[in-house]
């Protein structure tokens, strides 16, 4: 078998495999959360949120949820190993203004403690 034929068979099989994977994974909500920041944000967004009254006076809940999905975690100002709930500081931009959200991440609930513009 010549080298050109081997390459043709390889590329044919590889393309068929990609098409099959596309059909199997198209309807599923798959994600690749390998970094520490992505894992923490995924964990925070998978739990129900509880807002303190002072937070809702500063921002609405939709803006807070959007910041929690697209923000970045400032690990230097966070305390992830506190018991029973770790405290994280999430930085994000809202209407060209930097906003910091302080979040208490418990086992079954996420409490939004403070918002600083």
Secondary structure by P-SEA (a helix, b strand, c coil): ccaaaaaaaaaaaaaaaaaaaaaaaccccccccccaaaaaaaaaaabbbbbcaaaaacccaaaaaaaaacccccccccccccccbbbbbbbbbcccbbbbbbbbbcccccccccccc
